[in-house]
Amino acid sequence: MKLVSWDHREPRVNIIDKSDEEIRAAAEPLWRDLLRFSNEGKYGDFVKNFAHSLALAMNQVTVSHQFANSELARNLSEDFDYLGIIRRGEHVTVLYRQRSTKKEGEWLGRLVLGHENGQVRIFGASIF
């Protein structure tokens, strides 16, 4: 495994060096939490596993408005399919086929993961 360091004092494992199985084991509970908290409109819980930089960049008013006004964001199905993993730099992107409980069709779910302070954190999440 390739070791990288944030501050040259404490090496850590780069997430891209983990196996697909290890990445999926970390990603799927995080994705399920995002689905649940989005459906429930719980902004505080929705961002609890976000990287510090992402949480700071998100505007709570905008996200709360999205929860309140997006039929898709409030009706995400727990029925999703894993599609694959893309490795890049110090992050991985986990892709899912996502469905809605109210709208016909399928969407692409994207979950970007990396390490922050020794923990796997969310660096991006979206549904297209």
C-alpha positions in Angstrom: 0.0 0.0 0.0 1.2 3.5 -0.8 1.5 5.7 2.2 0.9 9.5 1.9 1.1 12.1 4.6 -0.9 15.2 5.2 1.7 16.9 7.3 4.8 14.7 7.0 4.4 13.5 10.6 1.8 10.8 10.4 1.5 8.6 7.3 -1.8 7.2 6.3 -3.2 4.8 3.7 -4.5 6.3 0.5 -8.1 5.2 -0.1 -7.4 4.4 -3.7 -5.2 1.5 -2.5 -8.1 -0.2 -0.8 -9.8 -3.1 -2.5 -13.2 -2.6 -4.2 -14.7 -4.7 -1.4 -13.2 -2.5 1.3 -14.4 0.6 -0.4 -17.9 -0.8 -0.9 -18.0 -1.8 2.8 -17.3 1.8 3.8 -19.4 3.4 1.1 -22.7 1.6 1.2 -23.6 2.5 4.9 -22.7 6.2 4.1 -24.9 6.1 0.9 -27.8 4.5 2.8 -27.5 7.2 5.5 -27.6 10.0 2.8 -30.7 8.5 1.3 -32.5 8.2 4.6 -31.5 11.7 5.8 -32.4 13.3 2.5 -35.8 11.6 2.5 -36.4 12.8 6.1 -35.0 16.3 5.4 -32.6 16.1 8.2 -29.8 18.5 7.1 -27.6 18.1 10.3 -27.6 14.3 10.0 -27.2 14.5 6.2 -23.8 16.3 6.5 -22.5 14.5 9.6 -20.0 12.3 7.6 -19.0 15.1 5.2 -15.4 16.2 5.0 -14.9 19.4 6.9 -14.2 21.4 3.7 -17.4 20.2 2.1 -19.5 20.9 5.1 -18.2 24.4 5.3 -18.8 25.0 1.6 -22.5 23.9 1.8 -25.0 26.6 2.4 -27.6 25.2 5.0 -30.3 27.5 3.6 -29.8 26.2 0.0 -29.7 22.6 1.1 -32.7 22.9 3.3 -34.6 24.5 0.4 -33.6 21.6 -1.8 -34.9 19.1 0.8 -38.2 21.0 1.0 -38.7 21.5 -2.7 -37.2 18.5 -4.5 -39.6 15.6 -5.0 -36.6 13.4 -5.9 -34.5 14.4 -2.9 -37.4 13.6 -0.5 -38.4 10.3 -2.2 -35.2 8.3 -2.8 -35.7 4.6 -2.8 -33.6 2.3 -0.7 -33.4 0.2 -3.8 -30.1 1.0 -5.5 -27.4 -0.9 -7.5 -23.7 -0.6 -7.2 -22.2 0.3 -10.6 -18.4 0.7 -10.0 -15.5 2.6 -8.5 -13.3 5.2 -10.1 -9.9 6.0 -8.4 -8.3 9.4 -8.8 -5.6 11.1 -6.7 -6.6 10.6 -3.0 -10.3 10.0 -3.6 -12.6 7.4 -5.0 -15.9 7.9 -6.7 -18.5 5.2 -6.0 -21.3 5.1 -8.6 -24.8 3.8 -8.0 -28.0 3.4 -10.0 -30.6 5.1 -7.9 -34.4 5.0 -8.0 -37.2 7.1 -6.6 -40.3 5.9 -4.8 -42.4 8.6 -6.6 -40.8 9.2 -10.0 -40.3 6.7 -12.8 -36.8 6.1 -14.1 -33.3 5.8 -12.8 -30.6 8.3 -11.8 -26.8 8.1 -11.4 -25.7 8.4 -7.8 -22.2 9.6 -7.1 -20.3 9.4 -3.8 -16.8 10.7 -3.5 -14.8 9.4 -0.6 -11.4 10.1 0.9 -9.6 10.1 4.2 -9.8 13.0 6.7 -8.2 12.8 10.2 -7.9 9.0 9.8 -11.5 8.4 8.9 -13.4 7.8 5.6 -15.3 11.0 4.8 -17.6 12.2 2.1 -16.0 14.7 -0.2 -18.9 14.9 -2.7 -22.4 13.4 -3.2 -24.9 13.9 -6.0 -27.7 12.4 -8.0 -28.0 13.1 -11.7 
